[in-house]
Amino acid sequence: MIDAGRLVKTWRIRRGVSQAQLAELAGTGQAAISRIESGRDLPTLALLGRIAAALDCRLTIDFTSDPDRPGQRAL
């Protein structure tokens, strides 16, 4: 499981951007960024895409089968 909040916070800090600056760039509020980073809220894919763009990152989604789970089929 990916911790979106931890990733957002890590990249925000790497880019030297405050929560308020990121919120403005992503078109949301600072409180929303805080909730995401603390794990109290999950961002929608649309918001996560805007956050990634604001941090000059690429958002990719990769569905792969888990070799540790027998019975899975490839689509």
N, C-alpha and C positions, 0 to 999 in steps of 0.2 A: 504494500500500500504506500502510495506517495503522500508525503506530508506537504501539501501545497503551501501552507502557512510558513513552514520552515524555509522552503525554496524561495518564496517571495521575500522574506526577511533577509535571507542570505544575499540574494541578488540586489536587493535595495541597498544594503550596506556596502556591497562591493562597488556599486555605482555611485555611492556617496550622496544618496537622495534621502531626504526625510520622509516620514509617513505623509505629511501634509503635501509635500511636493509630488510624491507618487500619486496621491489621491487626485490632485489637480490634473496631472498628466493623463491619468486613467479615467477621468470623468466620474469620480466617486468621492465619498467623504473620507476624511482622515479616520473617523471612527470605524468605518468599514475595513480599512486597511489594518487597523489595530486588531479588530475581531478576527480577521483572516490569519494574521501573523500569530495570534495567541491560540489559534485552533478552536475558537468559539464559534466560528462561522466558516462555511465552505463557499468559495466563490463559484459563480456560474462559469461555464466555459467562455461565455462572451466576456465577462469581466476579467477572467484569467488571461484571455487573449489581449485585452486592452492593457493589463498590467505588464504582460510580457513585452508588448510593443513599447510601452513607456520606459521599460528598463533596457530596451534595445536587445531583447532576447527573442528567440524563436520558440513558439509553443508547438510541440509535436505530441501526438497521441499515437501510441503503438499498442495494438492488441496482439498479444502473442500467446501461444498455448503454454501451459505450465507442465514441463516434463515430469514433475512430481505428482501430478494428478492423473491417475490412470483413467481411461475411458473418454478422454477428451478427443474430439475430432477436429480436424482442420476444416474451416469453412470453405 
